[in-house]
Amino acid sequence: MFKAQIGMFLAAALASTAASAFELTSPDIAPGGKISDEQVFSGFGCSGKNVSPELKWSGAPADAKSLALMVYDPDAPTGSGFWHWVIFDIPVNTTELPKGAGDLKAGKAPAGAVQSRTDFGVPGYGGPCPPKGDAPHHYHFMLFAVDAAKLGPDAETTAAVVGFNLHFHTLAKTELVATYGR
């Protein structure tokens, strides 16, 4: 009995270590920090530069075949939150998205990656722009290790449908959360 408990403990510890090895970082956004005006949306009363941050990661599971990134604000006053960036089919050997990769015209996203519709109604990065007077909103930069090289959706697909597909194909997930208010 005791050996079985130790075995279960070691298996859980190893699984926890493997899951925690998948890490997302950014030189532009500190965990729990305030998002800078460079990343803030330009429109809806906000006057940021709308530049997607540089993001870096490591520790994706060895059996991952692609990656996906979604940026979500659960505090948006919509009843369902707000999706700010959706990019998937990122080649598994990619370890970063350069600053500005969310601008479709800049061509900085990895070859083969698909950026689909956000709640702004178009593909690409749309930065934070919470209503004036709201408490600071939380922005979740979520990176998914996926068990398929191609997730299936295209650039016209909504974030909800991409999230539905990710639900069935995610091997591991890591996230970076930062805030912004005005």
C-alpha positions in Angstrom: 0.0 0.0 0.0 2.8 2.4 1.0 4.7 1.7 -2.2 1.6 2.3 -4.3 1.1 5.7 -2.6 4.7 6.7 -3.2 4.4 5.6 -6.8 1.3 7.8 -7.3 3.0 10.7 -5.5 6.0 10.4 -7.8 3.9 10.2 -10.9 1.9 13.2 -9.9 5.1 15.2 -9.0 6.6 14.3 -12.4 3.4 15.3 -14.3 3.3 18.6 -12.3 7.0 19.2 -13.2 6.4 18.5 -16.9 3.4 20.8 -17.0 5.2 23.6 -15.2 8.1 23.4 -17.7 6.0 24.9 -20.4 6.5 28.7 -19.9 5.5 31.9 -21.6 7.4 35.1 -21.0 7.6 38.6 -22.6 10.2 41.4 -22.4 7.3 43.8 -23.0 4.8 42.5 -20.4 5.7 41.6 -16.8 3.5 39.0 -15.1 0.8 40.8 -13.2 2.2 44.1 -14.5 0.5 46.9 -16.4 0.4 46.7 -20.2 2.2 49.7 -21.8 0.6 52.2 -24.2 2.5 50.6 -27.0 0.3 47.5 -26.7 -3.0 49.4 -26.1 -5.6 49.6 -28.9 -5.9 52.7 -31.1 -9.6 53.4 -31.3 -12.8 53.1 -29.2 -11.4 56.1 -27.2 -8.0 54.6 -26.7 -4.8 56.1 -28.2 -2.3 53.4 -27.9 0.0 52.1 -30.7 -1.7 48.7 -31.0 1.6 46.8 -31.3 1.4 43.1 -30.2 4.1 42.3 -27.6 7.1 40.1 -28.1 6.4 36.7 -26.6 8.8 33.9 -25.9 8.3 30.4 -24.7 10.0 27.2 -23.8 9.2 23.7 -22.6 6.5 22.7 -25.1 5.8 19.0 -24.8 7.8 16.8 -27.1 4.7 15.4 -28.7 3.2 18.8 -29.6 2.7 19.3 -33.4 1.8 23.0 -33.4 1.1 25.9 -31.0 -1.7 28.4 -30.6 -2.0 31.7 -28.8 -5.1 33.5 -27.6 -5.4 36.7 -25.7 -8.6 37.1 -23.7 -10.1 39.8 -21.3 -12.6 38.1 -19.0 -13.4 41.4 -17.4 -14.9 43.0 -20.5 -18.5 44.1 -19.9 -20.0 41.9 -22.6 -21.2 38.9 -20.6 -18.7 36.7 -22.4 -15.4 38.5 -22.2 -13.4 39.8 -25.2 -10.9 38.1 -27.5 -8.0 40.3 -28.5 -5.8 38.0 -30.5 -6.1 34.5 -32.0 -3.2 32.9 -33.8 -2.9 29.1 -34.4 -1.0 26.6 -36.5 2.2 28.1 -35.2 5.0 25.7 -36.2 6.0 23.7 -33.2 9.7 24.6 -33.6 8.8 28.3 -33.1 9.9 29.7 -29.7 8.8 33.3 -30.0 6.5 35.8 -31.7 8.3 39.1 -32.4 6.9 42.4 -31.4 4.4 43.4 -34.1 3.6 39.8 -35.2 -0.1 40.6 -34.7 -0.1 43.2 -37.6 -1.1 41.2 -40.7 0.5 43.7 -43.0 3.9 43.5 -41.3 4.4 39.8 -42.1 6.1 39.0 -38.8 4.0 36.0 -37.9 5.6 32.6 -38.5 5.0 31.1 -42.0 1.9 28.9 -41.9 0.4 30.5 -38.8 -3.2 31.6 -39.1 -4.6 34.7 -37.4 -8.3 34.6 -37.1 -11.1 36.9 -36.1 -11.1 38.6 -32.8 -14.0 40.4 -31.1 -12.9 43.5 -33.0 -14.3 41.6 -36.0 -11.1 41.2 -37.9 -8.0 38.9 -37.7 -4.8 40.2 -36.0 -3.9 41.8 -32.7 -6.2 44.3 -31.0 -4.8 45.7 -27.8 -6.5 46.5 -24.5 -9.1 49.3 -24.4 -11.4 48.8 -21.4 -14.1 51.4 -20.6 -13.0 54.5 -18.7 -13.6 54.1 -15.0 -13.6 50.3 -15.0 -11.3 48.6 -12.6 -8.2 47.4 -14.5 -9.0 44.5 -16.7 -6.9 41.3 -16.8 -5.5 40.2 -20.1 -4.7 36.5 -20.4 -2.0 35.6 -23.0 -2.6 31.9 -23.3 -0.2 29.6 -25.2 -1.4 26.1 -26.1 0.7 23.1 -27.2 -1.5 21.3 -29.7 -1.5 17.6 -30.8 -2.3 18.5 -34.5 -0.1 20.3 -37.0 -3.2 22.0 -38.4 -6.1 22.9 -36.1 -8.6 23.2 -38.9 -10.2 26.7 -38.7 -9.3 29.5 -41.1 -8.9 33.3 -40.7 -12.6 33.9 -40.7 -13.2 31.6 -37.8 -14.3 33.1 -34.5 -12.3 32.8 -31.3 -15.0 30.7 -29.7 -14.7 28.1 -32.5 -10.9 28.1 -32.3 -11.3 27.6 -28.5 -13.7 24.7 -29.1 -11.1 23.0 -31.3 -8.3 23.7 -28.8 -10.4 22.0 -26.1 -10.0 18.7 -27.9 -6.4 19.1 -29.1 -4.5 20.8 -26.2 -1.6 18.9 -24.7 -0.4 21.7 -22.4 -1.2 25.3 -21.7 0.7 28.2 -20.2 -0.3 31.8 -19.7 0.9 35.2 -18.8 -1.6 37.6 -17.2 -1.2 41.4 -17.1 -3.6 44.3 -16.5 -4.7 47.6 -18.1 -7.1 50.2 -17.0 -7.9 53.9 -17.8 
